[in-house]
Amino acid sequence: MNTIEPRVEKPGATSHRRRRLTRPEAQALTRRRLLAAAADVFSEKGFRGASLTDVADRAGYTIGAVYSNFASKDEVFHALMRERIRMAEEGLAAAFHDHQPSAPSSTDSVEDQIERELDRMAAAEDAVPPRWWRLLYEYRAHAATNPAAWAEQTDADRRCREIMARHIERFAAAVGLVLPMSASEAAELSMALTDGLRAAYAEGRSTMTAGEGLRRVVKALLATSARIDPA
């Protein structure tokens, strides 16, 4: 079982002894380790196939440590997914914030910018491990029976669509395109498309990854967009 112990100093060592964790800090560390273990176990076995004993064993704790932090497997699952959804949302916001499109120069054509953006978008989509998406699908089905969890999930999806829509709007304006639909509609359709392609690819019903499919559809959409005359 994991315990919090001070570092053992070697003879002659000059480093300071590690500060002993307070009780709240130790509890928070235990909770983080349990959620990290739950992420692995649920991803491997699914929510239904996993047990709290599996989580405790993976984290190196007793089952009592699990019940000291969570009342049930449902509570572990909800806590894990809330944390992962929050991280995904923050990652999406950071990625789009750090990538601010600029107007094309004489050596950087609109087509070049579009191709780079499409490559970046497809790579980001396919970089997410498939097991994460499978777990998210299972969570959505599970949350459908819990009004509070469903409302939380719906809000997270809405915020992600808004982040995507703002980026689409900025990018279209930077390269001088007038989309044939609103940025919000484009974001909503993109998310629905990738949801379906992820499942189809994972189940062997499609040979096209979500990133590849998204790239093709968005490229076709941009090809039908009107160009703004810079003059």
C-alpha positions in Angstrom: 0.0 0.0 0.0 1.3 3.5 -0.8 2.4 5.6 2.2 3.8 9.1 2.4 7.3 8.9 3.9 10.0 11.5 4.3 13.0 11.1 1.9 15.9 9.1 3.4 19.0 11.2 3.2 22.3 9.7 2.1 25.3 10.2 4.4 26.9 13.6 3.5 23.9 14.7 1.5 23.2 18.4 1.6 19.7 18.5 0.2 16.9 19.5 2.6 14.5 16.8 3.9 11.2 16.6 2.0 8.4 18.4 3.8 5.9 16.0 5.3 2.5 16.4 3.7 -0.4 17.7 5.7 -3.4 15.5 6.0 -5.4 17.4 3.4 -2.4 17.3 1.0 -2.0 13.5 1.6 -5.7 13.0 0.9 -5.6 15.0 -2.3 -2.6 13.0 -3.5 -4.4 9.7 -2.7 -7.4 10.9 -4.7 -5.3 11.9 -7.7 -3.5 8.6 -7.7 -6.8 6.7 -7.5 -8.2 8.7 -10.4 -5.1 8.1 -12.5 -5.4 4.3 -11.8 -9.2 4.5 -12.6 -8.3 6.1 -15.9 -6.2 3.1 -16.9 -8.6 0.5 -15.5 -11.7 1.9 -17.0 -10.0 2.5 -20.4 -8.8 -1.2 -20.4 -12.0 -2.9 -19.1 -14.7 -0.3 -19.6 -16.9 1.0 -16.8 -19.0 -2.1 -16.5 -16.1 -4.5 -16.6 -14.0 -2.7 -14.1 -14.2 -3.0 -10.3 -13.1 -0.8 -7.4 -10.8 -3.6 -6.4 -9.1 -3.3 -9.8 -8.7 0.5 -9.2 -7.3 -0.1 -5.7 -4.8 -2.7 -6.9 -3.6 -0.6 -9.8 -3.1 2.4 -7.5 -1.4 0.3 -4.8 -4.0 1.0 -2.1 -6.4 -1.0 -0.2 -10.1 -1.0 -1.1 -10.6 0.9 2.1 -8.6 3.8 0.7 -11.0 3.9 -2.3 -14.1 4.0 -0.1 -12.5 6.7 2.0 -12.5 9.0 -1.1 -15.4 7.7 -3.2 -18.8 6.2 -2.2 -19.2 4.0 -5.3 -17.8 3.1 -8.7 -20.3 5.6 -10.2 -18.7 8.4 -8.2 -15.2 7.4 -9.3 -16.3 7.3 -12.9 -18.1 10.7 -12.7 -15.1 12.3 -11.0 -12.7 10.9 -13.5 -14.7 11.9 -16.5 -15.3 15.4 -15.1 -11.6 15.8 -14.8 -10.8 14.5 -18.2 -13.5 16.5 -19.9 -12.2 19.6 -18.2 -8.6 18.8 -19.3 -9.8 18.2 -22.9 -11.7 21.5 -22.9 -8.7 23.4 -21.6 -6.4 21.7 -24.1 -8.7 22.7 -27.0 -8.9 26.3 -25.8 -5.1 26.5 -25.3 -4.4 24.9 -28.7 -6.6 27.4 -30.5 -5.4 30.3 -28.4 -1.8 29.6 -29.2 -2.5 29.2 -32.9 -3.6 32.6 -34.0 -4.0 32.7 -37.8 -2.5 35.7 -39.6 -3.1 37.2 -43.0 -1.2 35.5 -45.8 2.0 37.1 -47.1 3.4 37.1 -50.6 5.2 33.9 -49.8 2.4 32.3 -47.9 -0.7 31.7 -50.0 -4.2 31.2 -48.8 -4.1 27.6 -50.1 -0.9 27.0 -48.1 -2.5 28.3 -44.9 -5.6 26.2 -45.4 -3.5 23.1 -46.0 -1.5 23.6 -42.9 -4.6 24.2 -40.8 -6.2 21.1 -42.2 -3.1 19.0 -41.4 -3.0 20.4 -37.9 -6.7 19.8 -37.3 -6.5 16.2 -38.6 -3.4 15.4 -36.6 -4.9 16.8 -33.4 -8.0 14.7 -33.9 -6.2 11.4 -34.5 -3.7 12.0 -31.7 -6.3 11.3 -29.0 -6.0 7.6 -27.9 -9.0 5.5 -29.2 -9.7 4.2 -25.7 -10.4 7.7 -24.5 -13.2 8.0 -27.0 -14.6 4.6 -26.2 -14.7 5.6 -22.6 -16.4 8.9 -23.4 -19.1 7.1 -25.4 -19.7 4.8 -22.4 -19.8 7.7 -20.1 -22.4 9.5 -22.2 -24.6 6.5 -22.2 -24.2 6.2 -18.4 -24.8 10.0 -17.9 -28.0 9.7 -19.8 -29.6 8.1 -16.7 -28.3 10.9 -14.4 -29.8 14.3 -15.1 -27.0 16.2 -13.3 -24.2 14.4 -15.1 -26.0 14.8 -18.4 -26.4 18.5 -17.9 -22.7 18.8 -17.1 -21.7 16.8 -20.1 -24.0 18.9 -22.4 -22.5 22.1 -21.1 -19.0 20.8 -21.7 -19.9 19.8 -25.3 -21.5 23.3 -25.8 -18.3 25.0 -24.6 -16.1 22.9 -26.9 -18.4 23.8 -29.9 -18.1 27.5 -29.0 -14.3 27.3 -28.8 -14.2 25.6 -32.2 -16.6 28.1 -33.7 -14.6 31.1 -32.5 -11.4 29.6 -34.1 -13.2 28.8 -37.4 -14.5 32.4 -37.5 -11.1 33.8 -36.9 -9.4 31.6 -39.4 -11.9 32.3 -42.1 -11.6 36.0 -41.5 -7.7 35.8 -41.6 -7.6 34.0 -45.0 -10.5 36.0 -46.5 -13.2 33.3 -46.7 -17.0 33.7 -46.4 -18.3 30.3 -45.2 -21.5 28.9 -46.7 -22.8 28.4 -43.1 -22.2 30.0 -39.7 -19.1 29.1 -37.8 -21.3 27.6 -35.1 -23.0 25.3 -37.6 -19.6 24.3 -39.0 -18.3 23.5 -35.5 -21.5 21.4 -34.6 -21.3 19.4 -37.9 -17.6 18.8 -37.4 -18.1 17.4 -33.9 -20.9 15.2 -35.1 -18.9 14.0 -38.0 -15.9 13.0 -35.9 -18.1 11.3 -33.3 -19.5 9.1 -36.0 -16.2 8.4 -37.7 -14.5 7.5 -34.4 -17.1 4.8 -33.7 -17.1 3.5 -37.3 -13.3 3.3 -37.5 -13.0 1.6 -34.1 -15.6 -1.0 -35.1 -14.0 -1.6 -38.5 -16.9 -0.1 -40.4 -14.7 2.5 -41.9 -11.1 2.6 -43.1 -11.0 6.4 -42.6 -9.9 7.9 -39.3 -11.9 10.7 -37.8 -9.0 13.1 -38.6 -8.9 12.1 -42.2 -12.6 12.4 -42.6 -12.7 15.7 -40.9 -9.9 17.0 -43.2 -11.7 16.0 -46.4 -15.1 17.4 -45.4 -13.7 20.7 -44.1 -11.5 21.1 -47.2 -14.7 20.6 -49.4 -16.5 23.1 -47.3 -13.7 25.7 -47.7 -13.6 25.1 -51.4 -17.2 26.2 -51.7 -16.6 29.3 -49.6 -16.5 32.7 -51.2 -13.3 34.6 -51.3 -13.1 38.2 -50.1 -11.3 40.5 -52.5 -8.4 42.1 -50.5 -8.7 45.2 -52.7 
